[in-house]
Every structure is written in C-alpha cells, then in structure tokens.
Amino acid sequence: MADGPPFDNTSRTGFRDDQLARIGELVVLCSNIEWNAYLAIELIAFPPDTSAEPVIGGESAGWIYDRLVRVAIELVEDDGLRTGWIAWVKDARALSEERNVVVHSTWARSNLGMVGRRMQRRGASRHKHFDEGEVQRLIEQGGKIAQQWGELIVATWRPRGAR
C-alpha cells in the first residue's frame, strides 16, 4: 500500500489512484488469463494457422475453462502435463470467481483504506468483506497462474504434425 491517507477527495470516487489501479490490474490480469485458456485450446487442439474463433469464439470464460479441461483429457498425452492443465484451470476459475466478487462489490472508505463488500446470494454469509490486501493477494496469485500457463504451454504445445 502507498503511504498517505487511506482516501482523499481529489478523485470522483474518493479513492487514491493506486487503490483504483490495483482493481484495474486485477481485472486486466484475469482477462489475460481467460484469453490464455482460449489460446491454449487453439494451440493444443487446432492445426497450425487455424483459428479456433469459429468454434469457441464468444463463449463464456466458464465454458472455455470446461473445454480446456476436455482438451487436456483428450489430447495431452503426458500424465503430468494433463494433471497440470486440470489444476491450472481450477486455479484460474477460482481466481476469476474472486475477481467477480471484487468487480461487483460496493467499495467504502475506512481508516484501513478501501473495504469491499458484496452481498452473497447463497450460503450462510450475507456479506463478504475484504480490503486492499486481499486485492493485492489476488494480483499476486494471478501472476503465478499466468506464469504457470507459460510453463505448461511451452511443455505441451507441439505442431500438430510433430506428434
């Protein structure tokens, strides 16, 4: 967290730029991870120079994650890599769900900085409270997930004719 007061009234929201930038960073990072899932399907399951767009374009992130698991099960021959892809999808999906909580929350100012709250539709808890530290933790987790994708795709991808 940056030094200084937990909030100021110089922006339209009342929050500092660095606080808002963290939320933006999380949103962009998660969007890139979702795109990486799409790209993994294209690289693993489609012939070179072929786009997966006509088949999977426009589908939801959840659908893409489900298809990537299916692609891993059906086309990734190495047991360790197959397990790695399935674990990666689980982690990416969990991060995406947490990102949705952050994005669709009501934010308040407190002496602790930004505090988010989201009403839950199901479950015993009616509210989920979190703060800037939680957003930063999610960003760090997303960085690890993005790095894992790079390692998995390098180890998995082979031109279709080279298999």
C-alpha positions in Angstrom: 0.0 0.0 0.0 1.1 3.5 -0.7 1.9 5.9 2.2 -0.7 8.6 2.8 -4.2 8.9 3.9 -6.5 6.0 3.2 -8.6 8.1 0.9 -8.8 11.6 -0.5 -11.5 13.6 -2.2 -9.5 14.6 -5.2 -10.9 11.9 -7.5 -14.5 11.4 -8.4 -14.6 8.2 -6.3 -12.8 9.5 -3.2 -10.1 6.8 -3.6 -6.4 7.2 -4.5 -5.2 6.3 -7.9 -3.0 3.5 -6.6 -6.1 1.9 -4.9 -8.1 2.0 -8.1 -5.1 0.9 -10.2 -5.0 -2.4 -8.1 -8.5 -3.2 -9.1 -7.8 -2.4 -12.7 -4.7 -4.5 -12.6 -6.7 -7.5 -11.3 -9.3 -7.1 -14.0 -6.7 -6.9 -16.8 -4.8 -9.8 -15.4 -7.8 -12.0 -15.2 -8.9 -11.1 -18.7 -5.5 -12.1 -20.0 -5.7 -15.4 -18.1 -9.1 -16.1 -19.7 -7.6 -15.3 -23.1 -4.7 -17.7 -22.3 -7.2 -20.5 -21.8 -8.7 -19.8 -25.2 -5.3 -19.7 -26.7 -4.3 -23.0 -25.1 -7.3 -24.7 -26.7 -6.3 -23.2 -30.1 -2.6 -24.2 -29.8 -3.3 -27.8 -28.5 -6.4 -28.8 -30.4 -6.3 -27.0 -33.7 -4.0 -27.3 -36.7 -1.3 -24.6 -37.2 -2.5 -21.5 -38.9 -6.1 -22.3 -37.9 -8.2 -20.1 -35.7 -10.5 -21.6 -33.0 -12.7 -18.5 -33.3 -15.5 -20.1 -35.4 -15.7 -22.9 -32.8 -15.2 -21.3 -29.4 -15.3 -17.6 -30.1 -17.8 -15.7 -28.0 -18.2 -18.4 -25.4 -18.1 -17.6 -21.6 -15.0 -18.0 -19.6 -16.5 -20.9 -17.7 -17.3 -22.7 -21.0 -13.7 -22.1 -22.2 -12.3 -23.5 -19.0 -14.5 -26.6 -19.3 -13.4 -27.1 -22.9 -9.7 -26.7 -21.9 -10.1 -29.5 -19.3 -11.7 -31.7 -22.0 -8.8 -30.8 -24.4 -6.3 -31.7 -21.8 -8.0 -35.1 -21.0 -8.4 -36.0 -24.7 -5.2 -34.6 -26.3 -2.4 -34.1 -23.7 -0.7 -37.5 -23.6 1.7 -36.8 -20.7 0.0 -37.6 -17.4 1.9 -34.8 -15.5 1.0 -32.2 -18.1 -2.6 -33.3 -18.2 -2.8 -33.0 -14.4 -1.1 -29.7 -14.6 -3.6 -28.3 -17.1 -6.6 -29.5 -15.0 -5.0 -27.9 -11.9 -4.4 -24.7 -13.8 -8.0 -24.5 -14.9 -9.1 -25.0 -11.3 -6.9 -22.2 -10.1 -7.8 -19.9 -13.0 -11.5 -20.4 -12.5 -11.2 -19.7 -8.7 -9.3 -16.5 -9.4 -12.0 -15.5 -11.9 -14.7 -16.0 -9.3 -12.8 -13.9 -6.8 -12.3 -11.2 -9.5 -16.0 -11.1 -10.0 -16.5 -10.5 -6.3 -14.1 -7.6 -6.4 -15.6 -6.1 -9.5 -19.2 -6.4 -8.4 -18.7 -5.1 -4.9 -19.6 -1.9 -3.2 -16.5 -0.1 -2.0 -16.3 2.0 1.1 -13.6 4.2 2.7 -12.4 3.4 6.1 -9.3 4.1 8.3 -8.0 0.8 6.9 -8.2 2.1 3.3 -10.7 0.6 0.8 -13.0 -2.1 2.1 -15.2 -4.0 -0.3 -18.5 -5.7 0.5 -20.6 -7.9 -1.7 -24.0 -9.4 -0.9 -23.9 -13.1 -1.3 -26.9 -14.8 -3.0 -26.4 -18.2 -1.4 -24.8 -19.6 1.8 -24.8 -18.7 5.4 -22.8 -15.4 5.0 -24.8 -12.5 3.7 -21.7 -10.3 3.1 -18.2 -10.8 2.0 -15.8 -8.2 3.4 -12.3 -7.7 2.0 -9.7 -5.0 1.8 -6.8 -3.8 -0.4 -4.6 -6.5 0.9 -7.0 -9.1 -0.5 -6.9 -7.4 -3.9 -3.1 -7.4 -3.8 -3.1 -11.1 -2.8 -5.3 -11.9 -5.8 -3.0 -10.0 -8.1 0.0 -12.0 -6.9 -2.0 -15.2 -7.3 -2.9 -14.2 -10.8 0.8 -13.6 -11.6 1.6 -17.1 -10.5 -1.3 -18.5 -12.6 -0.1 -16.6 -15.7 3.5 -17.9 -15.2 2.2 -21.5 -14.8 0.3 -21.1 -18.1 3.6 -20.1 -19.8 5.4 -23.2 -18.4 2.5 -25.5 -19.4 2.1 -24.3 -22.9 5.8 -24.4 -23.6 5.9 -28.0 -22.3 2.7 -29.1 -24.0 2.5 -27.4 -27.4 3.8 -29.2 -30.4 3.0 -28.5 -34.1 0.1 -31.0 -34.9 2.2 -32.8 -37.5 5.1 -33.4 -34.9 3.1 -35.6 -32.6 
